[in-house]
Amino acid sequence: MAANLNPIKNYGFAMKTLLGSFTFSDEYTTGGEALNISKYFPKGVLNVIVLPKDGYIFEYDKATGKVLAKVTDADPGVLVEVAADTDLSGITADFMALGY
């Protein structure tokens, strides 16, 4: 069975790509850390892909503009958010952002 494809259409604006990296703070906040890239995408951010690093999986929350850090739980395949106040300052994660 084929996956459903939901393409995002370009309505006359050139889509931009931003490649970069960011370093987490020494006190992770529940709900994620802000990734302020709106100045690069004045017409909106479509998505941000953050590569996994050092056992952490990252998820961009478009609604809040934050990156959540997750780790595997005791149950295989289950991801849970990193505990508040965890020191992630040694983590520099690479990302690719798409927007207009």
C-alpha positions in Angstrom: 0.0 0.0 0.0 1.4 3.4 -0.9 1.7 6.3 1.5 -0.6 9.3 1.1 1.3 12.3 -0.2 0.2 15.7 0.9 2.4 18.1 -1.1 2.8 21.7 0.0 2.2 24.1 -2.9 4.3 27.0 -3.8 2.0 30.0 -4.3 4.5 32.2 -6.1 7.0 32.6 -3.3 10.5 31.1 -3.6 10.9 28.5 -0.8 14.0 29.1 1.3 16.2 26.5 3.0 18.3 27.2 6.1 21.0 24.9 7.3 22.5 25.4 10.7 23.2 24.2 14.2 22.3 25.3 17.6 23.4 24.5 21.1 21.0 23.7 23.9 21.1 25.5 27.3 22.4 24.1 30.5 18.8 23.9 31.9 16.4 22.2 29.4 12.8 23.5 29.8 9.8 21.2 29.6 8.1 22.0 26.3 11.3 22.6 24.4 13.9 25.3 23.8 13.1 28.2 21.4 14.6 28.1 18.0 14.0 31.6 16.7 14.4 31.5 12.9 11.5 33.6 11.9 13.8 36.4 10.7 15.0 34.1 7.9 11.4 33.2 7.0 9.2 36.3 7.1 6.3 34.5 5.4 6.4 31.5 7.7 8.3 28.4 8.6 7.1 25.2 7.0 9.1 22.7 9.0 12.4 22.1 10.8 14.3 18.8 10.7 16.8 18.4 13.5 19.2 15.5 13.3 19.6 13.1 16.2 22.7 13.4 18.3 24.3 11.6 21.3 21.2 9.4 21.9 18.8 12.3 21.8 16.0 12.6 19.2 14.7 16.1 18.5 11.3 17.3 17.3 10.3 20.8 16.1 7.0 22.0 17.4 5.8 24.4 14.7 3.1 25.9 16.9 5.5 27.0 19.6 8.7 27.4 17.6 10.5 25.2 20.0 12.7 22.1 19.7 11.8 19.2 22.1 14.6 16.8 23.2 13.5 13.2 23.6 15.1 9.9 24.7 14.0 6.3 24.6 11.9 5.1 27.5 12.4 1.8 29.2 9.8 0.4 26.7 11.6 -0.1 23.4 10.4 2.3 20.7 8.8 4.8 23.2 10.1 8.3 23.2 9.7 10.6 26.2 10.7 14.2 26.7 13.9 14.9 28.5 13.4 15.9 32.2 13.3 19.6 33.1 16.6 21.2 34.1 18.7 18.5 32.3 22.0 20.0 31.2 22.1 19.7 27.4 24.7 22.4 26.9 27.2 19.9 25.4 24.7 19.1 22.6 25.1 21.0 19.3 22.4 19.8 16.9 22.4 20.3 13.1 19.1 21.3 11.5 17.5 22.1 8.2 14.6 24.5 8.1 12.2 25.2 5.2 10.0 28.2 4.8 9.1 31.3 2.8 
